[in-house]
């Protein structure tokens, strides 16, 4: 019999299955309704992870602005870049839009 371990020890690790369901067929999404619902739950879970990650970065950025004061433009730039990258294409209802609507506007130079 194996010894019982205290769940607060570093060896105790919780494993999560973060993969989409194996039996989901994107060509025939309604073929297996259970797999379709599992896939939808997987997408929602991944979306929430992205949103919460962006919130954590936003809180760190807010803290950096307060601490650095007038130097926040230089000292917090890496957090600004991380926050902008984490929010690009994240949100409900943006899944089916083209990627160029999620990215910053591109400057087109006109030659004379």
N, C-alpha and C positions, 0 to 999 in steps of 0.2 A: 504494500500500500504506500502510495506517495505521500510525503508530508504536506500538510496544509500550509499554504503561503499566505502571508498578510497581504491584502490587496494594495496597501500603500507602499510596498517595496518596489524598487525600480525594476525588478524582474517581471512583475506582473504587468503585462501589456495587453491591451484590448485590440483585437484585430477586427477590421471592418472590411467587408466585401464591397469594393468601390467600382466594380466592373458592371457594365450593362448586362442584362440577361443574355445568356448564350443562345436561347431559342427564338429570339426576336428576329423576324425577317423584314428589313426595311422595304423590300419590293412588294410585300404583301402584309402590311401592318395589321390588318383585321383578320388575318388567318388564325392567329392564336390570341384571343382577347386577353388572356392572363399575362402573356408575355408583353403585349402592348401596354397594359397598365403598369407592369413592372418597369418597362422602359421609360414610360412617362414619369413614374416616381423617381427613377434614376436621373432623368433630366432636371426635374425640379430640385432634387437634392444637390446636384452639381451647381445649379444656378444659385441656390441659397449659400453654398460655400463661397462662390465668387462674390456675392453681395456682402457677406460678412467679412471676407478678407478686405474688401474695399473700405468697409466701415472701420476696421482696425487700423488700416493705413491712414485713413482720414483723421482718426483720433490722435495718432502719433504726429501727424502733420500739424494739427491744431496745437498740440503740446509744444512742438518745436517752434512754432510761430511765437508762442507766449514766452518761451525761454530765451530765444535768440534776439528778440526785439527788432532793432533796425537792421541787423545782419541776417534776417531770415531769408532774404533772397539768395544769398550764397550758401548758407549753412543748411537750409532745408530743401535745396533743389532736388536732391536725390529722392526725397519723399514725394515731392510734387510729381516727378517723373513716374515713380511707382504708382501713385494714386491715379494719374491719368491713364496709365497702361492698364491698371486693374479695372477701371470703369469703362474702358472702350468696349463697346458691344455687349455690356452687361445690363440687364433689365428685362422686364417683362414686355413682350410684344415686339422685341427687336430681333427675334430669332429668324424671321423669314425675310428680313430686309437685306438688300445688297450690302456688302462690306464697306463700300465707299460712303455710305451714309453714316457709318459708325466712326470713321476715321476723321482726323482734322482735314479741313479744306486744303486742297492742294493749290499752290500758286502757279498760275500759268503765265509764262513770260511771252510777250508778244514782240516779235521782231519787226522792225520798221523796214 
